Structures are given as C-alpha cells and as structure tokens.
Amino acid sequence: MPAPLVELTRLPDPQFIMVGEGLRIATYSWGELDDPVVVVVHGFASSTKDNWVATGWVRDLLRAGYRVIGLDQRGHGASDKPHDPNDYDLRQLAGDVETVLDTYLVDDAVYVGYSLGARVGWEVVQDIAPRIPRAVLGGVPDGIPLARLDIDQVRAYVEDGTPVTDRVTQNYIALTERVPGNDLRALLAIARGMRESKTVDPDPAHAPQQPVLFATGSEDAIIAGSRALAAATPQGRFLEIPGRHHFNAPGSRVFRERAIAFLQEGSR
C-alpha cells in the first residue's frame, strides 16, 4: 500500500552534490522517476523546507503528477555556507541548478523559483533554455538582488551586535533568524556577492523566450519591476498575488494553484 501523501512530502534526508570549488549542495527528491520534473529553488534566507515543503508546494505538485527536485542554494539550509562573497556570483548559483539536473540525469524540467531563486531562474531559463520549457518566477527583482538590504548595518549587527534601524533590513534579519541553521555571516556574503556580481540587472532586451509566469504580491515594493519584466518577456504573463508582501507570498494558495495550472498547460 503506498505511503500517505503527508509522509511523502516530509523533508527526506538530503542527497549532497558537489559544485564549484568543492562545495556541497543539499538536494531533495519526491515522486516517481518517470513523472515530469519540476525543480524548485527557494529565496534568500530560506530553504527547500521553508519555502516549498512547509507552504504546501511539494504536496500540491505531487498531487498534480510531478516529480519534485529541490535544492538548498549555497549558503542556505543543509548546504555549505562559505563566508566569501566570491562564492555567490549569480553565474555560480545558476550553474548549481544545471549541475543538480545533470547529476539527477534530468534532460528537461519546468522551473519554479521565488525571490533570489527567481532571479537565479532568470539566468537558468536562458542559459539552458532547451531544457527548461516553462517557468514560474515569483517575486523576481528587476535590479540587483537584495538591493534594499543595508549591508553596512548587517555587518555591524553581525560583528558588534549594533542594532539595525533600517526597516527593510530589520525584516531580512528577522527572516534570517527565524530559520534554524541560518548563518548570518554567510548571508551577508551572499548579499555582497550579489552586489559585486558581473551579472546584476535582468535585461528586458534579452528576456526568456519560453512561457514564463511572473508572480508578485500586491503589497510587494518590487511589483512594478516584476510586472515590467513580464511585459518584456514574449510569452510572459503576470499574476498579482492578492494581499501578499514579499515575505509571505510563497504561502499563498492562489499563487500555488495558478502556478501549477500554468505549468500543466505545457503538457496539454
């Protein structure tokens, strides 16, 4: 007798994959090997468990007939957490996703990313376009990732315990500290790496050509930029997630349902 779905959607033990200069990336897999694959990539200061399991995404994707592969991005979850900003270039983060697909012997997969995972996804869906026929990019910034984070205040907080006064930065700190295992020094390195990355702003003139659903909360400060990226994408659509801001949009049932329906259009 098959295990109940609630059992299947618990976080399994991670399978580690080596990327870059010997970094370990934690990956997770659910579903049947023959089912179509969706790769899910979480946001800053989050993890596969926090972004996709706890919010019901893995459960609903399995119900929809997908095999789900998740990864904790470097610096997050059970993955290695280097403190060098040079380990967090966007090109490296996008390359990690490709390495995960290669290691799992997945020829093609639909992509679902949120926030930092969506910004990485903007690169992935173009770098390996033939392998990513359709994507959902939630809460994707149209500029430098984590641009609203006050890096100097985070550094002072990490090094000296100096109170953070910037409200947006306070939200990021709170988000970081609520997830067990997060390393503030690693997350500071991620923010710095994003600022110093050679690939920073999504270029609307070079938008993905495949169908992409952009989804952003109605109360998210980046909604105008996300909408602009959708308009620049030839097969782009935009979903305004009602009543949600940047930090709670992944838990929206509307977001999940509309995203899965969009993904399923590709198999009709």
Secondary structure, 3 states (H helix, E strand, C coil): CCCCHHHHCCCCCCEEEEECCCEEEEEEEECCCCCCEEEEECCCCCCHHHHHHCCCHHHHHHHCCCEEEEECCCCCCCCCCCCCHHHHCHHHHHHHHHHHHHHCCCCCCEEEEECHHHHHHHHHHHHCHHHCCCEEEECCCCCCCCCCCCHHHHHHHHHHCCCCCCHHHHHHHHHHHHCCCCCHHHHHHHHHHHHHCCCCCCCHHHCCCCCEEEEEECCCCCHHHHHHHHHHCCCEEEEEECCCCCCCHHHCHHHHHHHHHHHHHCCC
